[in-house]
Amino acid sequence: MTIIDKYQDKVYFVSINGFDSFELGKQIVEENGFIGIKLHAGKNHPMLVDYNVQYYPTYYLISPEGKLIYKPVDYYQKELNNVLKYLD
């Protein structure tokens, strides 16, 4: 069972390309098999600044009201698992 299969009724997975190049972001998504909704913002998009995105991928858990519930300290798989525990 994949993460999307397990949590599809509780969460949306959104990947946001923070690179200036749309094509580079698309290539990275395809090479790494990112799941869910994929968007392009560019490196200076206000949302990336507001959430202080420093590296990719970065995982956040945001409530339906837009409140930041969880921000990991790094991008390893263990951090994604820490985010997902809030959904169980």
PDB file of N, CA, C and O in Angstrom, chain B, residues numbered from 101:
ATOM      1  N   MET B 101       0.836  -1.170   0.000  1.00  0.00           N
ATOM      2  CA  MET B 101       0.000   0.000   0.000  1.00  0.00           C
ATOM      3  C   MET B 101       0.894   1.251   0.000  1.00  0.00           C
ATOM      4  O   MET B 101       1.845   1.337   0.777  1.00  0.00           O
ATOM      5  N   THR B 102       0.585   2.213  -0.872  1.00  0.00           N
ATOM      6  CA  THR B 102       1.370   3.445  -0.946  1.00  0.00           C
ATOM      7  C   THR B 102       0.849   4.465   0.065  1.00  0.00           C
ATOM      8  O   THR B 102      -0.228   4.299   0.637  1.00  0.00           O
ATOM      9  N   ILE B 103       1.630   5.520   0.271  1.00  0.00           N
ATOM     10  CA  ILE B 103       1.220   6.592   1.172  1.00  0.00           C
ATOM     11  C   ILE B 103      -0.079   7.210   0.680  1.00  0.00           C
ATOM     12  O   ILE B 103      -0.977   7.487   1.475  1.00  0.00           O
ATOM     13  N   ILE B 104      -0.182   7.429  -0.628  1.00  0.00           N
ATOM     14  CA  ILE B 104      -1.414   8.008  -1.181  1.00  0.00           C
ATOM     15  C   ILE B 104      -2.587   7.084  -0.925  1.00  0.00           C
ATOM     16  O   ILE B 104      -3.660   7.552  -0.543  1.00  0.00           O
ATOM     17  N   ASP B 105      -2.416   5.785  -1.123  1.00  0.00           N
ATOM     18  CA  ASP B 105      -3.507   4.838  -0.865  1.00  0.00           C
ATOM     19  C   ASP B 105      -3.963   4.932   0.590  1.00  0.00           C
ATOM     20  O   ASP B 105      -5.160   4.922   0.876  1.00  0.00           O
ATOM     21  N   LYS B 106      -3.010   5.022   1.492  1.00  0.00           N
ATOM     22  CA  LYS B 106      -3.331   4.997   2.919  1.00  0.00           C
ATOM     23  C   LYS B 106      -4.001   6.292   3.387  1.00  0.00           C
ATOM     24  O   LYS B 106      -4.892   6.253   4.235  1.00  0.00           O
ATOM     25  N   TYR B 107      -3.577   7.445   2.840  1.00  0.00           N
ATOM     26  CA  TYR B 107      -4.032   8.724   3.369  1.00  0.00           C
ATOM     27  C   TYR B 107      -4.864   9.549   2.395  1.00  0.00           C
ATOM     28  O   TYR B 107      -5.131  10.720   2.665  1.00  0.00           O
ATOM     29  N   GLN B 108      -5.279   8.973   1.274  1.00  0.00           N
ATOM     30  CA  GLN B 108      -5.955   9.756   0.248  1.00  0.00           C
ATOM     31  C   GLN B 108      -7.242  10.431   0.721  1.00  0.00           C
ATOM     32  O   GLN B 108      -7.642  11.446   0.151  1.00  0.00           O
ATOM     33  N   ASP B 109      -7.889   9.900   1.735  1.00  0.00           N
ATOM     34  CA  ASP B 109      -9.110  10.516   2.241  1.00  0.00           C
ATOM     35  C   ASP B 109      -8.843  11.588   3.295  1.00  0.00           C
ATOM     36  O   ASP B 109      -9.769  12.269   3.736  1.00  0.00           O
ATOM     37  N   LYS B 110      -7.581  11.740   3.699  1.00  0.00           N
ATOM     38  CA  LYS B 110      -7.250  12.670   4.775  1.00  0.00           C
ATOM     39  C   LYS B 110      -6.366  13.831   4.333  1.00  0.00           C
ATOM     40  O   LYS B 110      -6.286  14.842   5.031  1.00  0.00           O
ATOM     41  N   VAL B 111      -5.703  13.702   3.187  1.00  0.00           N
ATOM     42  CA  VAL B 111      -4.659  14.676   2.856  1.00  0.00           C
ATOM     43  C   VAL B 111      -4.506  14.821   1.344  1.00  0.00           C
ATOM     44  O   VAL B 111      -4.757  13.882   0.588  1.00  0.00           O
ATOM     45  N   TYR B 112      -4.094  15.999   0.923  1.00  0.00           N
ATOM     46  CA  TYR B 112      -3.660  16.207  -0.461  1.00  0.00           C
ATOM     47  C   TYR B 112      -2.143  16.278  -0.451  1.00  0.00           C
ATOM     48  O   TYR B 112      -1.557  16.930   0.413  1.00  0.00           O
ATOM     49  N   PHE B 113      -1.513  15.622  -1.391  1.00  0.00           N
ATOM     50  CA  PHE B 113      -0.075  15.718  -1.562  1.00  0.00           C
ATOM     51  C   PHE B 113       0.169  16.694  -2.703  1.00  0.00           C
ATOM     52  O   PHE B 113      -0.308  16.490  -3.820  1.00  0.00           O
ATOM     53  N   VAL B 114       0.915  17.756  -2.415  1.00  0.00           N
ATOM     54  CA  VAL B 114       1.176  18.788  -3.408  1.00  0.00           C
ATOM     55  C   VAL B 114       2.680  18.991  -3.502  1.00  0.00           C
ATOM     56  O   VAL B 114       3.345  19.253  -2.500  1.00  0.00           O
ATOM     57  N   SER B 115       3.210  18.869  -4.715  1.00  0.00           N
ATOM     58  CA  SER B 115       4.617  19.158  -4.975  1.00  0.00           C
ATOM     59  C   SER B 115       4.684  20.500  -5.674  1.00  0.00           C
ATOM     60  O   SER B 115       4.002  20.718  -6.676  1.00  0.00           O
ATOM     61  N   ILE B 116       5.510  21.406  -5.147  1.00  0.00           N
ATOM     62  CA  ILE B 116       5.632  22.731  -5.731  1.00  0.00           C
ATOM     63  C   ILE B 116       7.064  22.919  -6.216  1.00  0.00           C
ATOM     64  O   ILE B 116       8.012  22.868  -5.432  1.00  0.00           O
ATOM     65  N   ASN B 117       7.204  23.136  -7.508  1.00  0.00           N
ATOM     66  CA  ASN B 117       8.505  23.355  -8.123  1.00  0.00           C
ATOM     67  C   ASN B 117       8.964  24.763  -7.768  1.00  0.00           C
ATOM     68  O   ASN B 117       8.346  25.745  -8.178  1.00  0.00           O
ATOM     69  N   GLY B 118      10.042  24.858  -7.010  1.00  0.00           N
ATOM     70  CA  GLY B 118      10.591  26.145  -6.619  1.00  0.00           C
ATOM     71  C   GLY B 118      11.767  26.569  -7.465  1.00  0.00           C
ATOM     72  O   GLY B 118      12.446  27.542  -7.138  1.00  0.00           O
ATOM     73  N   PHE B 119      12.021  25.857  -8.547  1.00  0.00           N
ATOM     74  CA  PHE B 119      13.100  26.228  -9.457  1.00  0.00           C
ATOM     75  C   PHE B 119      12.571  27.206 -10.495  1.00  0.00           C
ATOM     76  O   PHE B 119      11.387  27.165 -10.830  1.00  0.00           O
ATOM     77  N   ASP B 120      13.419  28.077 -11.007  1.00  0.00           N
ATOM     78  CA  ASP B 120      12.989  28.993 -12.063  1.00  0.00           C
ATOM     79  C   ASP B 120      12.559  28.240 -13.310  1.00  0.00           C
ATOM     80  O   ASP B 120      11.640  28.659 -14.014  1.00  0.00           O
ATOM     81  N   SER B 121      13.228  27.127 -13.580  1.00  0.00           N
ATOM     82  CA  SER B 121      12.953  26.361 -14.790  1.00  0.00           C
ATOM     83  C   SER B 121      11.823  25.362 -14.565  1.00  0.00           C
ATOM     84  O   SER B 121      11.942  24.452 -13.744  1.00  0.00           O
ATOM     85  N   PHE B 122      10.735  25.537 -15.296  1.00  0.00           N
ATOM     86  CA  PHE B 122       9.631  24.583 -15.255  1.00  0.00           C
ATOM     87  C   PHE B 122      10.119  23.206 -15.703  1.00  0.00           C
ATOM     88  O   PHE B 122       9.769  22.192 -15.099  1.00  0.00           O
ATOM     89  N   GLU B 123      10.926  23.174 -16.758  1.00  0.00           N
ATOM     90  CA  GLU B 123      11.409  21.902 -17.298  1.00  0.00           C
ATOM     91  C   GLU B 123      12.287  21.154 -16.300  1.00  0.00           C
ATOM     92  O   GLU B 123      12.194  19.931 -16.199  1.00  0.00           O
ATOM     93  N   LEU B 124      13.131  21.860 -15.565  1.00  0.00           N
ATOM     94  CA  LEU B 124      13.964  21.212 -14.545  1.00  0.00           C
ATOM     95  C   LEU B 124      13.086  20.606 -13.460  1.00  0.00           C
ATOM     96  O   LEU B 124      13.310  19.470 -13.042  1.00  0.00           O
ATOM     97  N   GLY B 125      12.096  21.349 -13.005  1.00  0.00           N
ATOM     98  CA  GLY B 125      11.177  20.823 -12.000  1.00  0.00           C
ATOM     99  C   GLY B 125      10.434  19.598 -12.497  1.00  0.00           C
ATOM    100  O   GLY B 125      10.275  18.621 -11.767  1.00  0.00           O
ATOM    101  N   LYS B 126       9.982  19.652 -13.733  1.00  0.00           N
ATOM    102  CA  LYS B 126       9.277  18.507 -14.333  1.00  0.00           C
ATOM    103  C   LYS B 126      10.181  17.282 -14.400  1.00  0.00           C
ATOM    104  O   LYS B 126       9.749  16.167 -14.108  1.00  0.00           O
ATOM    105  N   GLN B 127      11.423  17.492 -14.783  1.00  0.00           N
ATOM    106  CA  GLN B 127      12.392  16.386 -14.867  1.00  0.00           C
ATOM    107  C   GLN B 127      12.620  15.761 -13.494  1.00  0.00           C
ATOM    108  O   GLN B 127      12.657  14.537 -13.372  1.00  0.00           O
ATOM    109  N   ILE B 128      12.770  16.576 -12.476  1.00  0.00           N
ATOM    110  CA  ILE B 128      13.002  16.074 -11.115  1.00  0.00           C
ATOM    111  C   ILE B 128      11.791  15.285 -10.624  1.00  0.00           C
ATOM    112  O   ILE B 128      11.942  14.233 -10.004  1.00  0.00           O
ATOM    113  N   VAL B 129      10.599  15.790 -10.897  1.00  0.00           N
ATOM    114  CA  VAL B 129       9.373  15.085 -10.511  1.00  0.00           C
ATOM    115  C   VAL B 129       9.322  13.714 -11.168  1.00  0.00           C
ATOM    116  O   VAL B 129       9.020  12.720 -10.509  1.00  0.00           O
ATOM    117  N   GLU B 130       9.616  13.653 -12.463  1.00  0.00           N
ATOM    118  CA  GLU B 130       9.561  12.386 -13.187  1.00  0.00           C
ATOM    119  C   GLU B 130      10.626  11.415 -12.711  1.00  0.00           C
ATOM    120  O   GLU B 130      10.356  10.222 -12.570  1.00  0.00           O
ATOM    121  N   GLU B 131      11.840  11.911 -12.460  1.00  0.00           N
ATOM    122  CA  GLU B 131      12.935  11.041 -12.015  1.00  0.00           C
ATOM    123  C   GLU B 131      12.693  10.478 -10.620  1.00  0.00           C
ATOM    124  O   GLU B 131      13.109   9.359 -10.321  1.00  0.00           O
ATOM    125  N   ASN B 132      12.025  11.246  -9.766  1.00  0.00           N
ATOM    126  CA  ASN B 132      11.849  10.837  -8.369  1.00  0.00           C
ATOM    127  C   ASN B 132      10.464  10.305  -8.058  1.00  0.00           C
ATOM    128  O   ASN B 132      10.195   9.913  -6.923  1.00  0.00           O
ATOM    129  N   GLY B 133       9.584  10.284  -9.041  1.00  0.00           N
ATOM    130  CA  GLY B 133       8.259   9.705  -8.843  1.00  0.00           C
ATOM    131  C   GLY B 133       7.415  10.430  -7.819  1.00  0.00           C
ATOM    132  O   GLY B 133       6.685   9.792  -7.060  1.00  0.00           O
ATOM    133  N   PHE B 134       7.500  11.770  -7.778  1.00  0.00           N
ATOM    134  CA  PHE B 134       6.682  12.519  -6.830  1.00  0.00           C
ATOM    135  C   PHE B 134       5.210  12.217  -7.077  1.00  0.00           C
ATOM    136  O   PHE B 134       4.779  12.019  -8.213  1.00  0.00           O
ATOM    137  N   ILE B 135       4.457  12.187  -5.998  1.00  0.00           N
ATOM    138  CA  ILE B 135       3.045  11.817  -6.056  1.00  0.00           C
ATOM    139  C   ILE B 135       2.169  13.048  -5.889  1.00  0.00           C
ATOM    140  O   ILE B 135       2.641  14.087  -5.428  1.00  0.00           O
ATOM    141  N   GLY B 136       0.916  12.944  -6.254  1.00  0.00           N
ATOM    142  CA  GLY B 136      -0.057  13.992  -5.991  1.00  0.00           C
ATOM    143  C   GLY B 136      -0.038  15.122  -6.995  1.00  0.00           C
ATOM    144  O   GLY B 136       0.413  14.960  -8.129  1.00  0.00           O
ATOM    145  N   ILE B 137      -0.532  16.267  -6.565  1.00  0.00           N
ATOM    146  CA  ILE B 137      -0.665  17.464  -7.392  1.00  0.00           C
ATOM    147  C   ILE B 137       0.705  18.103  -7.555  1.00  0.00           C
ATOM    148  O   ILE B 137       1.467  18.194  -6.592  1.00  0.00           O
ATOM    149  N   LYS B 138       1.023  18.547  -8.770  1.00  0.00           N
ATOM    150  CA  LYS B 138       2.319  19.169  -9.045  1.00  0.00           C
ATOM    151  C   LYS B 138       2.103  20.582  -9.578  1.00  0.00           C
ATOM    152  O   LYS B 138       1.362  20.787 -10.540  1.00  0.00           O
ATOM    153  N   LEU B 139       2.759  21.556  -8.944  1.00  0.00           N
ATOM    154  CA  LEU B 139       2.631  22.954  -9.319  1.00  0.00           C
ATOM    155  C   LEU B 139       4.002  23.569  -9.564  1.00  0.00           C
ATOM    156  O   LEU B 139       5.012  23.064  -9.074  1.00  0.00           O
ATOM    157  N   HIS B 140       4.035  24.665 -10.327  1.00  0.00           N
ATOM    158  CA  HIS B 140       5.274  25.411 -10.552  1.00  0.00           C
ATOM    159  C   HIS B 140       5.118  26.804  -9.963  1.00  0.00           C
ATOM    160  O   HIS B 140       4.146  27.499 -10.260  1.00  0.00           O
ATOM    161  N   ALA B 141       6.070  27.217  -9.130  1.00  0.00           N
ATOM    162  CA  ALA B 141       5.999  28.531  -8.507  1.00  0.00           C
ATOM    163  C   ALA B 141       7.173  29.425  -8.887  1.00  0.00           C
ATOM    164  O   ALA B 141       7.031  30.648  -8.897  1.00  0.00           O
ATOM    165  N   GLY B 142       8.325  28.846  -9.197  1.00  0.00           N
ATOM    166  CA  GLY B 142       9.526  29.656  -9.383  1.00  0.00           C
ATOM    167  C   GLY B 142      10.186  29.910  -8.038  1.00  0.00           C
ATOM    168  O   GLY B 142       9.549  29.795  -6.991  1.00  0.00           O
ATOM    169  N   LYS B 143      11.469  30.256  -8.072  1.00  0.00           N
ATOM    170  CA  LYS B 143      12.230  30.288  -6.815  1.00  0.00           C
ATOM    171  C   LYS B 143      11.900  31.435  -5.871  1.00  0.00           C
ATOM    172  O   LYS B 143      12.242  31.355  -4.691  1.00  0.00           O
ATOM    173  N   ASN B 144      11.263  32.479  -6.326  1.00  0.00           N
ATOM    174  CA  ASN B 144      10.977  33.609  -5.439  1.00  0.00           C
ATOM    175  C   ASN B 144       9.488  33.790  -5.159  1.00  0.00           C
ATOM    176  O   ASN B 144       9.057  34.885  -4.796  1.00  0.00           O
ATOM    177  N   HIS B 145       8.714  32.750  -5.321  1.00  0.00           N
ATOM    178  CA  HIS B 145       7.287  32.854  -5.072  1.00  0.00           C
ATOM    179  C   HIS B 145       7.048  33.194  -3.598  1.00  0.00           C
ATOM    180  O   HIS B 145       7.719  32.641  -2.726  1.00  0.00           O
ATOM    181  N   PRO B 146       6.105  34.093  -3.307  1.00  0.00           N
ATOM    182  CA  PRO B 146       5.856  34.489  -1.905  1.00  0.00           C
ATOM    183  C   PRO B 146       5.564  33.322  -0.969  1.00  0.00           C
ATOM    184  O   PRO B 146       5.952  33.364   0.199  1.00  0.00           O
ATOM    185  N   MET B 147       4.890  32.286  -1.454  1.00  0.00           N
ATOM    186  CA  MET B 147       4.586  31.144  -0.594  1.00  0.00           C
ATOM    187  C   MET B 147       5.869  30.450  -0.139  1.00  0.00           C
ATOM    188  O   MET B 147       5.980  30.047   1.019  1.00  0.00           O
ATOM    189  N   LEU B 148       6.830  30.311  -1.039  1.00  0.00           N
ATOM    190  CA  LEU B 148       8.092  29.673  -0.672  1.00  0.00           C
ATOM    191  C   LEU B 148       8.854  30.527   0.334  1.00  0.00           C
ATOM    192  O   LEU B 148       9.521  30.002   1.225  1.00  0.00           O
ATOM    193  N   VAL B 149       8.753  31.830   0.188  1.00  0.00           N
ATOM    194  CA  VAL B 149       9.378  32.747   1.138  1.00  0.00           C
ATOM    195  C   VAL B 149       8.654  32.674   2.476  1.00  0.00           C
ATOM    196  O   VAL B 149       9.297  32.588   3.521  1.00  0.00           O
ATOM    197  N   ASP B 150       7.321  32.706   2.457  1.00  0.00           N
ATOM    198  CA  ASP B 150       6.533  32.666   3.696  1.00  0.00           C
ATOM    199  C   ASP B 150       6.807  31.411   4.517  1.00  0.00           C
ATOM    200  O   ASP B 150       6.866  31.471   5.746  1.00  0.00           O
ATOM    201  N   TYR B 151       6.975  30.278   3.844  1.00  0.00           N
ATOM    202  CA  TYR B 151       7.226  29.020   4.541  1.00  0.00           C
ATOM    203  C   TYR B 151       8.709  28.713   4.693  1.00  0.00           C
ATOM    204  O   TYR B 151       9.079  27.644   5.177  1.00  0.00           O
ATOM    205  N   ASN B 152       9.559  29.653   4.278  1.00  0.00           N
ATOM    206  CA  ASN B 152      11.012  29.539   4.436  1.00  0.00           C
ATOM    207  C   ASN B 152      11.558  28.225   3.881  1.00  0.00           C
ATOM    208  O   ASN B 152      12.328  27.534   4.548  1.00  0.00           O
ATOM    209  N   VAL B 153      11.157  27.888   2.661  1.00  0.00           N
ATOM    210  CA  VAL B 153      11.646  26.671   2.014  1.00  0.00           C
ATOM    211  C   VAL B 153      13.108  26.880   1.652  1.00  0.00           C
ATOM    212  O   VAL B 153      13.452  27.810   0.923  1.00  0.00           O
ATOM    213  N   GLN B 154      13.968  26.000   2.172  1.00  0.00           N
ATOM    214  CA  GLN B 154      15.407  26.112   1.959  1.00  0.00           C
ATOM    215  C   GLN B 154      15.974  25.002   1.077  1.00  0.00           C
ATOM    216  O   GLN B 154      17.050  25.168   0.503  1.00  0.00           O
ATOM    217  N   TYR B 155      15.277  23.884   0.961  1.00  0.00           N
ATOM    218  CA  TYR B 155      15.764  22.740   0.192  1.00  0.00           C
ATOM    219  C   TYR B 155      14.584  21.922  -0.272  1.00  0.00           C
ATOM    220  O   TYR B 155      13.461  22.089   0.204  1.00  0.00           O
ATOM    221  N   TYR B 156      14.859  21.031  -1.213  1.00  0.00           N
ATOM    222  CA  TYR B 156      13.800  20.203  -1.803  1.00  0.00           C
ATOM    223  C   TYR B 156      14.171  18.734  -1.689  1.00  0.00           C
ATOM    224  O   TYR B 156      15.340  18.405  -1.891  1.00  0.00           O
ATOM    225  N   PRO B 157      13.262  17.843  -1.381  1.00  0.00           N
ATOM    226  CA  PRO B 157      11.897  18.176  -0.979  1.00  0.00           C
ATOM    227  C   PRO B 157      11.840  18.586   0.484  1.00  0.00           C
ATOM    228  O   PRO B 157      12.660  18.155   1.295  1.00  0.00           O
ATOM    229  N   THR B 158      10.875  19.412   0.807  1.00  0.00           N
ATOM    230  CA  THR B 158      10.562  19.784   2.176  1.00  0.00           C
ATOM    231  C   THR B 158       9.098  19.421   2.396  1.00  0.00           C
ATOM    232  O   THR B 158       8.250  19.729   1.558  1.00  0.00           O
ATOM    233  N   TYR B 159       8.802  18.777   3.500  1.00  0.00           N
ATOM    234  CA  TYR B 159       7.437  18.337   3.780  1.00  0.00           C
ATOM    235  C   TYR B 159       6.816  19.196   4.874  1.00  0.00           C
ATOM    236  O   TYR B 159       7.428  19.431   5.916  1.00  0.00           O
ATOM    237  N   TYR B 160       5.612  19.656   4.629  1.00  0.00           N
ATOM    238  CA  TYR B 160       4.852  20.422   5.601  1.00  0.00           C
ATOM    239  C   TYR B 160       3.484  19.783   5.744  1.00  0.00           C
ATOM    240  O   TYR B 160       2.958  19.195   4.799  1.00  0.00           O
ATOM    241  N   LEU B 161       2.919  19.900   6.920  1.00  0.00           N
ATOM    242  CA  LEU B 161       1.531  19.494   7.144  1.00  0.00           C
ATOM    243  C   LEU B 161       0.764  20.773   7.466  1.00  0.00           C
ATOM    244  O   LEU B 161       1.029  21.438   8.467  1.00  0.00           O
ATOM    245  N   ILE B 162      -0.194  21.104   6.595  1.00  0.00           N
ATOM    246  CA  ILE B 162      -0.954  22.343   6.716  1.00  0.00           C
ATOM    247  C   ILE B 162      -2.423  21.975   6.887  1.00  0.00           C
ATOM    248  O   ILE B 162      -2.957  21.163   6.132  1.00  0.00           O
ATOM    249  N   SER B 163      -3.066  22.567   7.871  1.00  0.00           N
ATOM    250  CA  SER B 163      -4.473  22.265   8.145  1.00  0.00           C
ATOM    251  C   SER B 163      -5.353  22.815   7.027  1.00  0.00           C
ATOM    252  O   SER B 163      -4.910  23.656   6.245  1.00  0.00           O
ATOM    253  N   PRO B 164      -6.604  22.343   6.946  1.00  0.00           N
ATOM    254  CA  PRO B 164      -7.527  22.894   5.946  1.00  0.00           C
ATOM    255  C   PRO B 164      -7.730  24.402   6.098  1.00  0.00           C
ATOM    256  O   PRO B 164      -8.114  25.074   5.140  1.00  0.00           O
ATOM    257  N   GLU B 165      -7.478  24.932   7.282  1.00  0.00           N
ATOM    258  CA  GLU B 165      -7.615  26.366   7.519  1.00  0.00           C
ATOM    259  C   GLU B 165      -6.350  27.132   7.138  1.00  0.00           C
ATOM    260  O   GLU B 165      -6.311  28.358   7.248  1.00  0.00           O
ATOM    261  N   GLY B 166      -5.319  26.418   6.693  1.00  0.00           N
ATOM    262  CA  GLY B 166      -4.073  27.061   6.291  1.00  0.00           C
ATOM    263  C   GLY B 166      -3.057  27.213   7.404  1.00  0.00           C
ATOM    264  O   GLY B 166      -2.039  27.882   7.225  1.00  0.00           O
ATOM    265  N   LYS B 167      -3.317  26.602   8.556  1.00  0.00           N
ATOM    266  CA  LYS B 167      -2.400  26.695   9.693  1.00  0.00           C
ATOM    267  C   LYS B 167      -1.270  25.676   9.527  1.00  0.00           C
ATOM    268  O   LYS B 167      -1.516  24.510   9.218  1.00  0.00           O
ATOM    269  N   LEU B 168      -0.035  26.127   9.735  1.00  0.00           N
ATOM    270  CA  LEU B 168       1.113  25.236   9.683  1.00  0.00           C
ATOM    271  C   LEU B 168       1.119  24.377  10.933  1.00  0.00           C
ATOM    272  O   LEU B 168       1.298  24.878  12.043  1.00  0.00           O
ATOM    273  N   ILE B 169       0.922  23.070  10.744  1.00  0.00           N
ATOM    274  CA  ILE B 169       0.849  22.130  11.861  1.00  0.00           C
ATOM    275  C   ILE B 169       2.213  21.513  12.143  1.00  0.00           C
ATOM    276  O   ILE B 169       2.577  21.296  13.299  1.00  0.00           O
ATOM    277  N   TYR B 170       2.960  21.232  11.089  1.00  0.00           N
ATOM    278  CA  TYR B 170       4.242  20.561  11.265  1.00  0.00           C
ATOM    279  C   TYR B 170       5.198  20.983  10.180  1.00  0.00           C
ATOM    280  O   TYR B 170       4.843  20.999   9.001  1.00  0.00           O
ATOM    281  N   LYS B 171       6.417  21.326  10.572  1.00  0.00           N
ATOM    282  CA  LYS B 171       7.507  21.617   9.645  1.00  0.00           C
ATOM    283  C   LYS B 171       8.703  20.772  10.059  1.00  0.00           C
ATOM    284  O   LYS B 171       9.202  20.908  11.176  1.00  0.00           O
ATOM    285  N   PRO B 172       9.163  19.908   9.176  1.00  0.00           N
ATOM    286  CA  PRO B 172      10.291  19.035   9.528  1.00  0.00           C
ATOM    287  C   PRO B 172      11.606  19.798   9.562  1.00  0.00           C
ATOM    288  O   PRO B 172      11.725  20.896   9.018  1.00  0.00           O
ATOM    289  N   VAL B 173      12.584  19.192  10.211  1.00  0.00           N
ATOM    290  CA  VAL B 173      13.908  19.792  10.278  1.00  0.00           C
ATOM    291  C   VAL B 173      14.805  19.354   9.129  1.00  0.00           C
ATOM    292  O   VAL B 173      15.799  20.019   8.835  1.00  0.00           O
ATOM    293  N   ASP B 174      14.473  18.258   8.483  1.00  0.00           N
ATOM    294  CA  ASP B 174      15.210  17.856   7.295  1.00  0.00           C
ATOM    295  C   ASP B 174      14.288  17.077   6.383  1.00  0.00           C
ATOM    296  O   ASP B 174      13.109  16.899   6.686  1.00  0.00           O
ATOM    297  N   TYR B 175      14.834  16.602   5.242  1.00  0.00           N
ATOM    298  CA  TYR B 175      13.982  16.038   4.195  1.00  0.00           C
ATOM    299  C   TYR B 175      14.081  14.532   4.050  1.00  0.00           C
ATOM    300  O   TYR B 175      13.639  13.999   3.032  1.00  0.00           O
ATOM    301  N   TYR B 176      14.627  13.835   4.997  1.00  0.00           N
ATOM    302  CA  TYR B 176      14.762  12.394   4.873  1.00  0.00           C
ATOM    303  C   TYR B 176      13.431  11.682   5.049  1.00  0.00           C
ATOM    304  O   TYR B 176      12.483  12.261   5.582  1.00  0.00           O
ATOM    305  N   GLN B 177      13.350  10.447   4.612  1.00  0.00           N
ATOM    306  CA  GLN B 177      12.126   9.657   4.700  1.00  0.00           C
ATOM    307  C   GLN B 177      11.584   9.612   6.119  1.00  0.00           C
ATOM    308  O   GLN B 177      10.369   9.642   6.317  1.00  0.00           O
ATOM    309  N   LYS B 178      12.461   9.540   7.103  1.00  0.00           N
ATOM    310  CA  LYS B 178      11.993   9.508   8.487  1.00  0.00           C
ATOM    311  C   LYS B 178      11.190  10.756   8.819  1.00  0.00           C
ATOM    312  O   LYS B 178      10.264  10.695   9.628  1.00  0.00           O
ATOM    313  N   GLU B 179      11.526  11.877   8.214  1.00  0.00           N
ATOM    314  CA  GLU B 179      10.779  13.097   8.468  1.00  0.00           C
ATOM    315  C   GLU B 179       9.391  13.039   7.854  1.00  0.00           C
ATOM    316  O   GLU B 179       8.426  13.507   8.457  1.00  0.00           O
ATOM    317  N   LEU B 180       9.280  12.465   6.656  1.00  0.00           N
ATOM    318  CA  LEU B 180       7.962  12.282   6.077  1.00  0.00           C
ATOM    319  C   LEU B 180       7.116  11.403   6.982  1.00  0.00           C
ATOM    320  O   LEU B 180       5.934  11.675   7.189  1.00  0.00           O
ATOM    321  N   ASN B 181       7.712  10.360   7.517  1.00  0.00           N
ATOM    322  CA  ASN B 181       6.976   9.483   8.433  1.00  0.00           C
ATOM    323  C   ASN B 181       6.532  10.250   9.684  1.00  0.00           C
ATOM    324  O   ASN B 181       5.447   9.997  10.208  1.00  0.00           O
ATOM    325  N   ASN B 182       7.353  11.178  10.161  1.00  0.00           N
ATOM    326  CA  ASN B 182       6.964  11.998  11.310  1.00  0.00           C
ATOM    327  C   ASN B 182       5.764  12.866  10.963  1.00  0.00           C
ATOM    328  O   ASN B 182       4.866  13.036  11.788  1.00  0.00           O
ATOM    329  N   VAL B 183       5.737  13.413   9.762  1.00  0.00           N
ATOM    330  CA  VAL B 183       4.601  14.217   9.329  1.00  0.00           C
ATOM    331  C   VAL B 183       3.344  13.366   9.273  1.00  0.00           C
ATOM    332  O   VAL B 183       2.288  13.787   9.743  1.00  0.00           O
ATOM    333  N   LEU B 184       3.448  12.183   8.708  1.00  0.00           N
ATOM    334  CA  LEU B 184       2.285  11.333   8.516  1.00  0.00           C
ATOM    335  C   LEU B 184       1.688  10.809   9.821  1.00  0.00           C
ATOM    336  O   LEU B 184       0.511  10.452   9.863  1.00  0.00           O
ATOM    337  N   LYS B 185       2.491  10.761  10.883  1.00  0.00           N
ATOM    338  CA  LYS B 185       1.936  10.286  12.156  1.00  0.00           C
ATOM    339  C   LYS B 185       0.823  11.193  12.659  1.00  0.00           C
ATOM    340  O   LYS B 185      -0.019  10.751  13.442  1.00  0.00           O
ATOM    341  N   TYR B 186       0.800  12.443  12.231  1.00  0.00           N
ATOM    342  CA  TYR B 186      -0.254  13.369  12.637  1.00  0.00           C
ATOM    343  C   TYR B 186      -1.591  13.008  11.996  1.00  0.00           C
ATOM    344  O   TYR B 186      -2.635  13.502  12.422  1.00  0.00           O
ATOM    345  N   LEU B 187      -1.568  12.153  10.978  1.00  0.00           N
ATOM    346  CA  LEU B 187      -2.795  11.770  10.282  1.00  0.00           C
ATOM    347  C   LEU B 187      -3.401  10.483  10.814  1.00  0.00           C
ATOM    348  O   LEU B 187      -4.563  10.188  10.534  1.00  0.00           O
ATOM    349  N   ASP B 188      -2.646   9.718  11.568  1.00  0.00           N
ATOM    350  CA  ASP B 188      -3.143   8.437  12.086  1.00  0.00           C
ATOM    351  C   ASP B 188      -4.075   8.622  13.262  1.00  0.00           C
ATOM    352  O   ASP B 188      -4.578   7.642  13.811  1.00  0.00           O
TER     353      ASP B 188
END
